Amino acid sequence: MRWDSLRVTEGDAARAAPPLPLALPGAVTRTFDTPGFAGMTFYEVRAKSIINRVPAQSRVPFEWTINPYRGCSHACYYCFARNTHTYLDLDAGRDFDTRIVVKVNAGELVRKELAAPSWRGEHIAMGTNVDCYQRAEGRYRLMREILAALCDFANPFSILTKGTLITRDLDLLTQAAEVTSVGVSLSVGFIDEALWRSVEPGTPSPRRRLDVVRRLADAGFAVGVLMAPILPGITDTEESIDRTVAAVARAGAASVTPLALHLRPGAREWYLGWLAREHPRLLPLYRELYGTRAYLGSAYQREIAARVRRAARRYGIRGAGSGEARQVPTSPQEAKTLGYGVPRGRGGAPRFEQLTLL
């Protein structure tokens, strides 16, 4: 394996760090002497492409994504994307949380690819793999360039995030909504603060995320909340779901969509390790519910969806079922098929929520 193409730069509070164990021409390895980035390594790369086609077998209602980062400092133990770090010869656990690949030329690539004659202006989903508003975005500011390009080309897009940094770009989101469809969704699986500190240690608190929902809603966006993941034996009770949906409704969200925990390779091992430390009594339940599968049985998912729908009715918010969690509309035709009204953005442009892969 070649490492000779890698460069390590000094300055700007950076110091030498281990090279990325993969041949990436022109990569720069950095660490930063600031508390927010303690223990983290960033691998700056110049990507060859940035608008990626989703594999057909993914069965999701969008075809194109943009992911300016790989790895995620949110450090959610359950994150489905963990196993993607193994493609870089990094591990799906601690490396995923602390070794972040940054596509520093993302903005210029988006603009170039949107201008290509072959591009047909299709919907682009962001935040479907790792969070585009994770901590690194505060330093690298890739999303502002990406959003500016999408706005200039009037290209429809949607964003799912747990990050509060999205409010920094409210001006660009508002401008884009004047010329195209813009979907914004926040991921808030529960509002228990002790659980948040334990299982999502790198994320903003649920309260701060709901503050973002309110700010975006006040700006005129039909904000969706993905209630994900719902953790069996922990956040799946009527009481927990009721409290979360009530808080989501108070924040001004237009809808709430539940998604029960699924445990793909990488995430499975990391999450079950956390469970063994924090809730060992639940291990037999998880063995019964999941066995060797990644997904929960349909009966359990239907029951969770029903609990969320009941709570949503109580608080006057639209609640989608678990089946719909994979079918959030991204076009007028799809909205009609699912029986949803078409939310309108500024200037009357239709706006659609984003389906998540979390």
N, C-alpha and C positions, 0 to 999 in steps of 0.2 A: 504494500500500500504506500502511495507516494504522499509525503508531506512537504516536498520541496517547493510546492506552489504557494505555500502559506506564508503570510507576512505577519509579524507582530510589531505594532507601533507603540511608541511611548508618547507621553504628553497627554494633556487634557484629562489629568487624573487617571491615566491608564497605566497599567504595568503589565509585564509579561505574564502570560497564562499558558496552560497547556494547549497545544494546537488541536484543532478539530481533527478527530481521527478519520478523516475522509478527504480525498483529493478534491478540493474546491478551488479552482484557479482564482488567485487574487484575494482570497479570504484574509480578513484581519481579525486577530484574536485580541479581545480587550477585557479588562476588568476595571472597575471604577471605585475609587476611594470615597464613596458616599454611603451613608447608612442604608438607604433604600436599595442599594445594589450589593450589599455585603454578601459574599459567598457566591456571587453570580459571575458567569463568564458569557461574553457575547461574541459571536462569530459573524462578522460583517462580510456578506457575500454580494456579488453582483449577479443576480439571477439572469437566466437567459429568456425566461418567459414568466408572466405573472398572472394572466387570466387563464385559469385551468378548467378543463372540461371534467365534469363529474362522471365517474364510470357509470355506464348504463345500469349495471346490476345494483347500484346504490338505492334505487327506487325512491328518489327524492324529487320534489316538484321544482327543482331548479337544475340547470345544466352547467352553470358556470360559477366559479368562485375565485376570490382573490384572498390569498393568505400571505401577508407581508412578514410574518414571523413563523418560526417552527420552535416547538417547546413553549412552555407557558409558566410564568412566575406566579400565577394564581394558585398553583400547587394543590388543586382539588384532588383528593385521593381517588375519586371515582372517574376522573376524566377519561373518556373513551379514546382520546387521541394519543394516549401515552405510548402505545406500541409503535407509532410512526417514528419515534426517536431511535428505535432499534435499526431502522434503515440507514442511519448515520453511524452505526456502530457505537451508539450511546445507549444507556439503559433507560427503561421505561419508568423508573422511579425517580431517584434524586436528580439524575442528569436531566430528565424532562423538565423538572422544576427550576433548575439553576443554570443550564447550558442552553442559551437561546440563540437561534440562528436569525439574523436580521438581514432582510433583503433590501439593502440600502438604496438600490436603484428602482424600487417599486414604483414610485411616482412617475418617473420618466418612462418606464416600461408600460404602465397603464395608458399613458397618453399615446404612446407609439402604437400599441395594439388596438386601441379604440379607433385610431385613424386608419388602420389597415383596410383596404377595399373589401377584404373577406369578412370583416366583422359586421354583424347585422343588428347591432344594438340590443342584444338580448339581456334579460335580467341577470344581474350578478349578485350573488349572496356573499356576505362577509361575516366572519365570526363563527363559521360552521365547523371549523377544525380546531384552531386555537384562537384565543381572544385577541382581536386586533387592537383592543384598547387595554392590553395588559401593561404592567409597569414600564416596560421598555419604551412604550409609545411616548411617554412623557419626555424622554430624551431624544428619541430619533424622529418623532413627528412625521412619520410616514403617511398617516391617514389624511392629514391636511392636503398633501399633494395628490393623493388618490381621489379624495372627494372633489377637489378642484377640477381634476380631469374629468370625472364622471359628470360633474355639473356642466362643464364646457361642452361636452358631447351630448348632453341631455340623455344620458344612458340610465335606465332604471336600475335600482339597486336596493338592497336591504342589509341591515346590520343587526346582529345579535351580540350582546355583550354583558358581562358582569362588571365592566369598568365604568367608573365615573368620569373618566377622561373624555367620553363622548360629548359632554356638555361644553368642553372647550371648542368643539367644532359645530356648535349650534348655528352659527352664522352660515357656514357652508351647507349644512343640512337644509336650512331654511331656503337658501338660494336654489339648491337643487330641487326642492319640492315645488318651486315655481315653474320648473320646466320639465319635470319627469316624475315618475312614481318613486317614492322613497318609503321604505318600511323600516321601522325601528322597534326592536324588542329587547327587553331586559330579562335576564335569567335570575329568578328568585325562587329557589326550591322550598324555602322555609324561612322563618324569622327568628328562630331560637338563636340567641347570640352565643351561648356556650357551645352549641353544636357548630355554628359557623366558625368559631376560632379553632375548633378541633379538626373539622373535615375540609374546610376551605380556607386555610390559614393565610393565603396570599391575596385574597380578594377584599374589596371594600365590603363593609358590613351590609347586611340586608337592608338596614334602615337607610344607609346612604344610597343604595341602589334604588330604593323606592323614592327617595328624594329626586333622583334622576328621572324616574318615571313621571313624577309631578311636573318637573321643569319642562320636559319634552311635551307633555300633554298640554301644559299652559301655553306652549309655543305653537300649538295647533296640530300636533302629530297624534294619530291614532295608535297609541303605544300598546304593543302586546307584551304580556308577561308569560314567559315559559316557566312553569312551575316544575323545575327539574334540577336534579332528579328527586323523585319521591323515594325515600329510603325505607325499605321494608322493616317493620318492627321499631322504627324510630320516628319517621315523620308521616306515616301513612294512616294515623288515627283520625277519626272525625274531628277531634279537638284541634289537632295540629293543622289539619287542612283548613278548618274553619278560620282559625286565627290568621293563617297566611292569606287566604282569599280575601278576608275582611281588610287586611292591610293593603293588599293589592288594589282593591276597589277604592279605598280611601285615597290612594295615591293618584287616582284618575286614569288607571289603565282602561283600555277599551276591551280587552279580553284577557283570559287566563287559560292556558293550555297545559294540562298535566303530562308528564312523561316519567314513568317509573324507571328506577335504576336498571341499567343493563351493564353487564360485566364482560367486556371483551378481553381477549388476552392482553396482558400488560396492566390494564386497569383492574382486572380481576385479582391478580396477585397483590397489587399495591393496596387496593381497598380492603381486601380480606385480612391483610396484615394489620391495617388500622383497626378493623373490626375486632380482631383477636385481642388487641391491646385495650381498646376503649369499651367494647361491648361483647365480651367473650360469651356471655349467656345466649347471644343471638346466633352463634355459629351453627347450631343444629337447625334453626329455622332457615338459614340461608342454604344449607345443604339440601333441605327439603324443597325449598322454592326453586332453586336454580339447578341443582345437580351438576351436570357438566355443561349446561346450556348457558348462553349469554343473556337470554331474555326470559322474563317471567312468563308464566302461563297466561293465556288469554282471559281466563275467568278472573284472576287477580287483577289484571289490567282493567277489565271492565268495571270491577268494583271500585277501584281507585278513581276511574273516570266519573263514575256515578257520584261518588262523594264530592268531587270537585264541582260537578254540575249542580248538585244540590246547594252547595255553599255559594256558588256563583249566582244562582237564582235568589238566594236570600239577600245578597248584597247588590243586586242589580247590575251584574256584569256578565258578558257573554262567556260561557265556559265550553270549551271544545272537549270532545271525548278522547280517550287514549288512541283510538284509531285515527282520529283527525290530527293527532300530534305529528303524524307523518304526511299530512295533507293540508297544511296551511296554504291558502290560495296565493298564487304568484301571477295570476292573470285574471281578467274578467270572466273568461270561460270557466276557469277552475273554480272561481268564487261562486258562479251560478250552479255548477255541478254539486258543490258542497252545501248549497243553500245559504251562503253568507251574503250579506249586503256588501257592496263594494265601498270601503272607506275612501273618502276623498281627501287629497292633500290640498295645499295652498294652490290657488288658481284653478281649482276644480279637477286637478289631475288625480286619477285613481291611485290609491296607495295600498300596498299589500304587506301583510306580515310575512316574516321569514320562517321557513321551516328550519329547525335545528337538527344537528347530528349529535347533540350532547346526550 
